[in-house]
Amino acid sequence: MSNLPVETDVVVVGSGAAGLAAALTAAEDGARVIVFEKERSPGGTSNFFEGTFAVESNMQRQRYITYSKDEAFKNIMEYSHWIANPRLVRAIVNESGVTIGWLQQQGIEFVDATINMPDSPRTYHIIKGKGEAVIKALVTKAKEKGVDIRLATPVKRLIKQGDSITGVIAEENGEDKQVKAKAVVIASGGYANNKEWIKKYNGFDLGINIVPVGNVDKMGDGIRMAWEVGAAEVGNNVLELYRVGPIGPEFAMGSQLELATIQPGLWVNPRGERFCDESVAFYDASVGNANARWKEGFSYTIFDEAALQRMTEKGIDKNANVSTFPGTKPADIRRELKAALERGTTEVFAADTVAELATKMKVDPAVLQATITEYNSFCEKKHDDLFAKDIKYLNPIVGLKYYAIRARTVFLGTMGGIRINERAEVVDKKDIVIPGLYAAGFDAGGMYGDSYPIKCSSGLASAFAMNSGRIAGKNVLKYMGK
């Protein structure tokens, strides 16, 4: 026997940061809300983010950070070459500072308002306990407000009467059940695990030349349902890309080998050729785009004993997360290297000569030797004639021992699908609102151009989720006349 209510005010599809923000915002003003989550636990990818973007928050004012809403808006739009929806970008930016205060009211603690890369605005609000703490707090507050959170209960399709969305069909205990609603918010987290869509919209072979990180069963359910009722498409081709290695069940996320891989030393493509200014390492979107050029799905980081010594004595240049700041000394990296090599991994290589290293990497020894010779000449003259890398990151590869680590093209999520306006209302191909339907987070497109604008708005992905969710919740209330 079903215990699902036959009707409610608001249905939210998905229990990540976007869905929970929408649900709690609507419930705070008395709306009856049901959240449907197809997984057995809430949060999904949102459990893993470390900080979030905001401008003109109280935390920033207290630190005399003067970066303004206007500056943030202009920088995001210019980064996207004005491909992004300017009204949507403006709405998210304007809401962001207030959302930090709202999150603090829910019991979420912030450590600092800072940066997590060079020469970027101080927009990054670091969260105590990471995204997991946000999800726990929002779930707790939502339940206190009467939100009904249904886990392991997927939504199958939307109900449309006339031009309006009037409910959903959800699957409970293997049976389809109809739940009537005045409004539906789609926040199911994108399509990162959908092989067919990744190939169709992004041109990659999932699991072969691109790897999703932190995503489980993200098949684009919400996007598909919106398209079925006439929603327009936008942003299907945008991924939150970056470059990381080594990858495999034997390697822990954030390992010291990963620290070595992401440093701005010498990187080569699958042919053994240098392919970028490696100091783009500090900007995930740029390095993700650079790495994604290779259909093999990986490049290599090359280093030697001298590089290991610099890291262990002086510390790293590029941090992996907020707990490994520049200057962190990876004291166990040699032990990790030794253990990986003894396991016979195909992700990490070591050799006494460049030719031997190239053979293990399966690249032409002559090509790799020419690359290293040229790179060393740039280091000697203190000028990168090829890619103009900053001289402070130019260190020669001179041997005693040579190492290579395979660095994969990975992504944290898809960043579009459903076209929304600045009120998070879903629109059709003529930009006409579909009454009663809203979208937020990774299901919604229009915030980005072709890449995640991390350099000018660090933490924007999580901020877009929470702010688009809050905007959706507020406008659902207006739609219902509350």
C-alpha positions as CSV (number, residue, x, y, z in Angstrom):
1,M,0.0,0.0,0.0
2,S,1.4,3.4,-1.0
3,N,2.1,6.0,1.7
4,L,2.8,8.7,-0.8
5,P,0.6,11.8,-0.5
6,V,-1.6,12.1,-3.6
7,E,-1.0,15.8,-3.8
8,T,1.3,18.5,-2.4
9,D,2.4,22.1,-3.2
10,V,5.9,21.5,-4.5
11,V,7.8,18.5,-5.8
12,V,11.6,18.7,-5.9
13,V,13.4,16.1,-8.0
14,G,16.8,15.5,-6.5
15,S,18.3,16.0,-3.0
16,G,21.6,17.7,-3.8
17,A,22.5,21.3,-2.8
18,A,20.2,22.7,-5.5
19,G,17.2,20.6,-4.6
20,L,17.5,21.0,-0.9
21,A,18.0,24.8,-1.2
22,A,14.8,25.0,-3.3
23,A,12.8,22.7,-0.9
24,L,13.9,24.6,2.2
25,T,13.3,28.0,0.7
26,A,9.7,27.0,-0.3
27,A,9.0,25.3,3.0
28,E,10.2,28.3,5.0
29,D,7.1,30.2,3.8
30,G,4.7,27.4,4.5
31,A,4.7,25.4,1.2
32,R,4.2,21.6,1.5
33,V,7.2,20.1,-0.2
34,I,8.2,16.5,-1.2
35,V,11.8,15.8,-2.3
36,F,12.3,12.7,-4.4
37,E,15.7,11.2,-4.5
38,K,16.4,8.0,-6.5
39,E,19.6,7.1,-4.5
40,R,19.5,5.7,-1.0
41,S,21.2,8.7,0.6
42,P,20.9,12.4,-0.1
43,G,23.4,14.9,-1.5
44,G,25.1,13.1,-4.4
45,T,28.1,15.1,-5.7
46,S,27.2,18.0,-3.4
47,N,28.7,16.1,-0.5
48,F,32.2,16.8,-1.9
49,F,32.6,20.5,-2.6
50,E,34.9,22.4,-0.2
51,G,33.8,26.0,-0.7
52,T,31.4,28.2,-2.6
53,F,31.4,31.5,-4.5
54,A,29.9,34.7,-3.3
55,V,30.4,38.4,-3.7
56,E,29.5,41.2,-1.2
57,S,28.9,38.7,1.6
58,N,29.3,39.9,5.2
59,M,32.4,37.7,5.5
60,Q,34.0,39.6,2.6
61,R,33.1,42.9,4.1
62,Q,34.7,41.9,7.4
63,R,37.9,41.2,5.5
64,Y,37.8,44.4,3.5
65,I,37.3,42.4,0.3
66,T,35.9,45.0,-2.2
67,Y,35.3,42.7,-5.2
68,S,31.8,43.8,-6.3
69,K,28.7,42.3,-7.9
70,D,29.3,44.4,-10.9
71,E,32.9,43.2,-11.3
72,A,31.9,39.6,-10.8
73,F,29.1,39.9,-13.4
74,K,31.4,41.5,-16.0
75,N,34.2,39.0,-15.5
76,I,31.9,36.0,-15.8
77,M,30.3,37.3,-18.9
78,E,33.6,38.3,-20.5
79,Y,35.0,34.8,-19.7
80,S,32.0,33.3,-21.5
81,H,32.4,35.7,-24.5
82,W,28.8,36.6,-23.7
83,I,27.5,33.2,-24.5
84,A,26.2,32.9,-20.9
85,N,22.6,34.2,-20.2
86,P,23.4,37.7,-18.7
87,R,20.1,38.0,-16.8
88,L,20.7,34.6,-15.2
89,V,24.3,35.4,-14.4
90,R,23.3,38.7,-12.8
91,A,20.6,37.0,-10.7
92,I,23.0,34.3,-9.4
93,V,25.7,36.9,-8.6
94,N,23.2,39.2,-6.9
95,E,21.9,36.4,-4.7
96,S,25.2,34.9,-3.8
97,G,26.2,37.1,-0.8
98,V,22.8,36.8,0.8
99,T,22.9,33.1,0.4
100,I,26.1,32.9,2.6
101,G,24.1,34.5,5.4
102,W,21.2,32.2,4.8
103,L,23.4,29.1,5.0
104,Q,24.9,30.4,8.2
105,Q,21.3,30.7,9.6
106,Q,21.0,26.9,8.8
107,G,23.9,26.2,11.0
108,I,26.6,25.9,8.3
109,E,30.0,27.3,9.4
110,F,32.5,29.0,7.1
111,V,36.2,29.0,7.7
112,D,37.3,31.9,5.5
113,A,36.6,34.0,2.4
114,T,39.7,33.5,0.4
115,I,41.2,32.4,-3.0
116,N,42.3,28.9,-4.1
117,M,44.4,30.0,-7.1
118,P,46.8,32.8,-8.0
119,D,45.6,36.2,-9.0
120,S,41.9,35.5,-8.6
121,P,39.2,37.4,-6.7
122,R,38.6,36.4,-3.1
123,T,35.2,34.8,-3.7
124,Y,35.9,31.4,-2.3
125,H,34.0,30.8,1.0
126,I,35.5,27.7,2.6
127,I,33.0,25.4,4.4
128,K,33.7,23.6,7.7
129,G,33.0,20.0,7.0
130,K,32.8,20.5,3.2
131,G,29.6,19.9,1.2
132,E,28.6,17.0,3.4
133,A,28.0,19.5,6.3
134,V,25.9,21.5,4.0
135,I,23.7,18.6,3.0
136,K,23.3,17.4,6.6
137,A,22.3,20.9,7.7
138,L,19.8,21.4,4.9
139,V,18.3,18.0,5.3
140,T,17.9,18.7,9.1
141,K,16.3,22.1,8.6
142,A,14.1,20.9,5.7
143,K,12.7,18.1,7.9
144,E,12.1,20.6,10.7
145,K,10.0,22.6,8.3
146,G,8.0,19.6,7.3
147,V,9.7,18.7,4.0
148,D,9.0,15.1,3.1
149,I,12.3,13.6,1.8
150,R,11.8,10.3,-0.1
151,L,14.9,8.3,-0.7
152,A,15.2,5.5,-3.3
153,T,12.1,6.9,-5.0
154,P,12.9,8.0,-8.5
155,V,10.6,10.3,-10.5
156,K,9.8,8.8,-13.9
157,R,8.0,11.7,-15.8
158,L,6.2,14.9,-15.4
159,I,2.5,15.4,-15.6
160,K,1.4,18.2,-18.0
161,Q,-2.2,19.5,-18.3
162,G,-2.6,22.1,-21.0
163,D,0.5,24.3,-20.9
164,S,1.2,23.7,-17.2
165,I,3.1,21.1,-15.1
166,T,0.7,19.7,-12.5
167,G,2.7,16.9,-10.9
168,V,4.9,13.9,-11.4
169,I,4.9,10.1,-11.7
170,A,7.2,8.6,-9.1
171,E,8.2,5.0,-8.6
172,E,7.6,3.7,-5.0
173,N,8.4,0.1,-4.2
174,G,8.4,-0.8,-7.9
175,E,5.0,0.8,-8.6
176,D,4.3,4.1,-10.5
177,K,2.4,6.6,-8.3
178,Q,0.9,9.9,-9.4
179,V,1.6,12.9,-7.1
180,K,-0.2,16.1,-8.0
181,A,1.7,19.4,-7.4
182,K,1.3,23.1,-8.1
183,A,5.0,23.3,-9.1
184,V,8.0,21.0,-9.8
185,V,11.6,21.9,-9.4
186,I,14.1,19.7,-11.3
187,A,17.5,19.3,-9.7
188,S,18.6,15.8,-10.4
189,G,22.3,16.6,-11.0
190,G,23.0,16.3,-14.7
191,Y,24.0,13.4,-16.9
192,A,27.6,12.6,-15.9
193,N,27.1,8.8,-16.1
194,N,25.2,8.7,-19.3
195,K,27.6,7.2,-21.9
196,E,25.3,8.0,-24.9
197,W,24.8,11.6,-24.0
198,I,28.4,12.2,-23.1
199,K,29.3,10.9,-26.6
200,K,26.6,12.9,-28.3
201,Y,27.0,16.2,-26.7
202,N,30.7,16.2,-25.7
203,G,32.4,13.8,-28.0
204,F,34.0,11.6,-25.3
205,D,33.9,7.9,-24.6
206,L,32.9,7.7,-21.0
207,G,35.3,5.7,-18.9
208,I,37.8,5.5,-21.8
209,N,39.1,9.0,-22.6
210,I,37.2,10.9,-19.9
211,V,36.4,9.8,-16.3
212,P,33.5,11.2,-14.1
213,V,34.6,11.9,-10.5
214,G,32.1,11.7,-7.6
215,N,29.1,11.0,-9.7
216,V,26.8,7.9,-9.4
217,D,23.9,7.1,-11.6
218,K,23.6,10.6,-13.1
219,M,21.7,9.7,-16.2
220,G,20.0,13.0,-17.0
221,D,16.6,11.9,-15.8
222,G,15.5,15.4,-14.9
223,I,16.7,16.9,-18.2
224,R,15.0,14.2,-20.2
225,M,11.7,14.8,-18.4
226,A,11.9,18.5,-19.0
227,W,12.7,18.0,-22.7
228,E,9.7,15.6,-23.0
229,V,7.3,18.5,-22.0
230,G,8.9,21.0,-24.4
231,A,11.8,22.5,-22.5
232,A,14.5,24.1,-24.6
233,E,18.1,22.8,-24.5
234,V,21.2,24.8,-23.6
235,G,24.7,24.1,-22.3
236,N,24.7,20.4,-23.0
237,N,28.3,20.6,-24.1
238,V,29.7,22.1,-20.9
239,L,31.7,19.9,-18.5
240,E,33.5,20.9,-15.4
241,L,36.8,19.5,-16.6
242,Y,40.2,19.1,-14.9
243,R,43.3,16.9,-15.0
244,V,44.4,14.5,-12.3
245,G,46.4,11.3,-11.8
246,P,47.1,8.7,-11.0
247,I,43.6,7.1,-11.1
248,G,42.6,3.6,-10.1
249,P,41.3,1.7,-7.1
250,E,44.8,1.4,-5.7
251,F,45.3,5.2,-5.5
252,A,43.6,7.3,-2.8
253,M,42.0,10.6,-3.8
254,G,44.4,13.4,-2.8
255,S,47.4,11.1,-2.6
256,Q,50.9,12.6,-2.6
257,L,51.4,11.1,-6.1
258,E,48.5,13.2,-7.1
259,L,50.2,16.3,-5.7
260,A,53.3,15.5,-7.9
261,T,51.1,15.0,-10.9
262,I,49.4,18.4,-10.8
263,Q,52.5,20.5,-10.2
264,P,53.5,22.9,-13.0
265,G,56.6,21.1,-14.1
266,L,56.9,19.3,-17.5
267,W,53.8,17.8,-19.1
268,V,53.8,15.8,-22.3
269,N,51.0,14.4,-24.5
270,P,50.7,10.7,-25.4
271,R,53.3,11.2,-28.1
272,G,55.8,12.6,-25.7
273,E,55.5,16.3,-26.8
274,R,55.0,19.3,-24.6
275,F,51.5,20.8,-25.2
276,C,50.9,23.8,-22.9
277,D,52.2,26.3,-20.4
278,E,52.1,24.0,-17.4
279,S,51.3,26.9,-15.0
280,V,47.7,26.6,-16.2
281,A,47.7,23.9,-13.5
282,F,46.4,26.5,-11.1
283,Y,43.2,26.9,-13.2
284,D,41.2,23.6,-13.5
285,A,39.1,24.6,-16.4
286,S,42.1,25.7,-18.5
287,V,44.1,22.6,-17.8
288,G,41.1,20.4,-18.3
289,N,40.5,21.9,-21.7
290,A,44.2,21.5,-22.6
291,N,44.2,17.8,-21.5
292,A,41.0,17.0,-23.3
293,R,42.6,17.6,-26.7
294,W,44.1,14.1,-26.5
295,K,41.7,11.4,-27.7
296,E,43.6,8.9,-25.5
297,G,42.2,10.7,-22.5
298,F,45.5,11.4,-20.7
299,S,48.8,13.2,-20.7
300,Y,52.0,12.6,-18.6
301,T,53.7,14.6,-15.9
302,I,57.5,14.1,-16.1
303,F,59.7,14.8,-13.1
304,D,63.0,13.6,-11.6
305,E,64.8,13.2,-8.3
306,A,65.5,16.9,-8.1
307,A,61.8,17.7,-8.4
308,L,61.1,15.2,-5.6
309,Q,63.7,16.9,-3.4
310,R,62.2,20.4,-4.1
311,M,58.8,19.2,-3.2
312,T,59.8,17.5,0.1
313,E,62.1,20.3,1.2
314,K,60.4,23.5,-0.1
315,G,56.8,22.2,-0.6
316,I,54.4,22.1,-3.5
317,D,53.5,25.0,-5.8
318,K,49.9,23.9,-6.6
319,N,47.5,22.7,-4.0
320,A,45.1,19.9,-4.5
321,N,42.5,21.1,-2.0
322,V,42.0,23.5,0.9
323,S,44.0,21.2,3.3
324,T,47.1,21.1,1.1
325,F,48.1,24.7,0.6
326,P,51.1,25.7,-1.5
327,G,54.2,24.9,0.7
328,T,52.8,21.6,1.9
329,K,55.6,19.1,2.0
330,P,54.7,15.6,0.7
331,A,57.0,13.6,3.0
332,D,55.6,10.2,2.0
333,I,55.8,10.6,-1.7
334,R,58.8,8.3,-2.2
335,R,57.1,5.6,-0.2
336,E,54.0,6.0,-2.4
337,L,56.1,5.9,-5.5
338,K,57.8,2.7,-4.4
339,A,54.6,1.0,-3.4
340,A,52.9,1.9,-6.8
341,L,55.9,0.6,-8.8
342,E,56.0,-2.6,-6.7
343,R,52.4,-3.2,-7.5
344,G,53.2,-3.0,-11.2
345,T,50.9,-0.1,-11.9
346,T,50.4,1.1,-15.5
347,E,49.8,4.7,-14.2
348,V,53.3,5.4,-12.8
349,F,56.7,4.8,-14.4
350,A,60.3,5.1,-13.3
351,A,63.5,4.6,-15.2
352,D,67.2,5.4,-15.1
353,T,67.3,6.9,-18.5
354,V,64.9,9.0,-20.7
355,A,64.9,6.2,-23.3
356,E,63.9,3.6,-20.8
357,L,61.2,5.9,-19.4
358,A,59.8,6.5,-22.9
359,T,59.7,2.8,-23.7
360,K,57.7,2.2,-20.5
361,M,55.4,5.0,-21.4
362,K,55.1,3.6,-25.0
363,V,56.2,6.8,-26.6
364,D,59.1,7.3,-29.1
365,P,62.3,7.7,-27.1
366,A,63.7,10.2,-29.6
367,V,60.6,12.4,-29.3
368,L,60.6,12.4,-25.5
369,Q,64.4,13.1,-25.4
370,A,63.9,16.0,-27.8
371,T,61.1,17.4,-25.6
372,I,63.3,17.2,-22.5
373,T,66.3,18.7,-24.3
374,E,64.3,21.6,-25.6
375,Y,62.7,22.2,-22.2
376,N,66.0,22.1,-20.4
377,S,67.3,24.7,-22.8
378,F,64.5,27.0,-21.9
379,C,65.3,26.4,-18.2
380,E,68.9,27.3,-18.8
381,K,68.2,30.5,-20.6
382,K,65.3,31.4,-18.2
383,H,62.8,31.9,-20.9
384,D,60.2,29.5,-22.3
385,D,60.4,30.3,-26.1
386,L,57.5,28.0,-26.8
387,F,54.7,28.7,-24.3
388,A,56.1,31.6,-22.2
389,K,55.8,29.8,-18.9
390,D,56.8,31.9,-15.8
391,I,60.5,31.3,-15.1
392,K,59.8,30.4,-11.4
393,Y,58.3,27.1,-12.7
394,L,61.1,26.4,-15.1
395,N,63.2,23.6,-13.6
396,P,65.3,21.3,-15.7
397,I,64.8,17.5,-15.9
398,V,68.3,16.2,-15.3
399,G,68.0,12.7,-14.1
400,L,69.5,10.4,-11.5
401,K,66.0,8.9,-11.8
402,Y,63.2,9.8,-14.2
403,Y,59.5,9.5,-13.4
404,A,56.2,9.8,-15.3
405,I,52.6,9.7,-14.0
406,R,49.6,9.4,-16.3
407,A,47.2,12.3,-15.8
408,R,43.7,11.6,-16.9
409,T,41.0,14.0,-18.2
410,V,38.3,13.9,-15.6
411,F,35.2,15.9,-14.8
412,L,33.1,16.8,-11.8
413,G,29.8,17.1,-13.6
414,T,27.8,18.2,-16.6
415,M,26.8,21.8,-16.5
416,G,23.6,22.3,-18.6
417,G,20.7,20.8,-20.4
418,I,17.5,22.7,-19.5
419,R,17.1,26.3,-20.5
420,I,15.9,28.5,-17.6
421,N,15.4,32.3,-17.2
422,E,16.7,34.5,-14.4
423,R,13.8,33.3,-12.2
424,A,14.8,29.6,-12.7
425,E,11.6,29.1,-14.7
426,V,12.0,26.5,-17.5
427,V,11.4,27.9,-20.9
428,D,10.6,26.4,-24.3
429,K,12.3,26.9,-27.6
430,K,10.5,30.3,-28.0
431,D,11.7,31.4,-24.6
432,I,8.1,31.1,-23.3
433,V,7.8,29.9,-19.7
434,I,6.4,26.5,-19.0
435,P,4.1,27.3,-16.0
436,G,4.9,25.3,-12.9
437,L,8.3,24.0,-14.0
438,Y,11.6,25.1,-12.6
439,A,15.2,23.8,-12.8
440,A,18.4,24.3,-10.8
441,G,22.0,23.1,-10.4
442,F,23.7,20.8,-13.0
443,D,20.4,20.2,-14.8
444,A,20.0,23.9,-15.7
445,G,22.0,25.6,-18.4
446,G,22.9,29.2,-19.3
447,M,25.3,30.1,-16.5
448,Y,28.4,29.3,-18.6
449,G,29.9,29.7,-22.0
450,D,32.0,26.7,-23.1
451,S,33.9,26.3,-19.9
452,Y,33.6,26.7,-16.1
453,P,34.9,30.3,-15.3
454,I,36.8,29.2,-12.3
455,K,39.6,31.9,-12.5
456,C,37.1,34.8,-11.9
457,S,34.6,33.0,-9.8
458,S,36.0,30.2,-7.8
459,G,33.3,28.0,-6.2
460,L,30.7,29.0,-8.8
461,A,29.4,25.4,-9.5
462,S,28.2,24.9,-5.9
463,A,27.0,28.5,-5.7
464,F,25.0,28.1,-8.9
465,A,23.4,25.0,-7.4
466,M,22.4,26.7,-4.1
467,N,21.5,30.1,-5.6
468,S,19.5,28.7,-8.5
469,G,17.8,26.4,-6.0
470,R,16.9,29.3,-3.7
471,I,15.7,31.4,-6.7
472,A,13.5,28.6,-7.8
473,G,12.1,28.2,-4.3
474,K,11.3,31.9,-4.1
475,N,9.6,32.0,-7.5
476,V,7.6,28.8,-6.8
477,L,6.1,30.7,-3.9
478,K,5.2,33.7,-6.1
479,Y,3.7,31.3,-8.6
480,M,1.5,29.8,-5.9
481,G,0.6,33.3,-4.7
482,K,2.3,32.9,-1.3
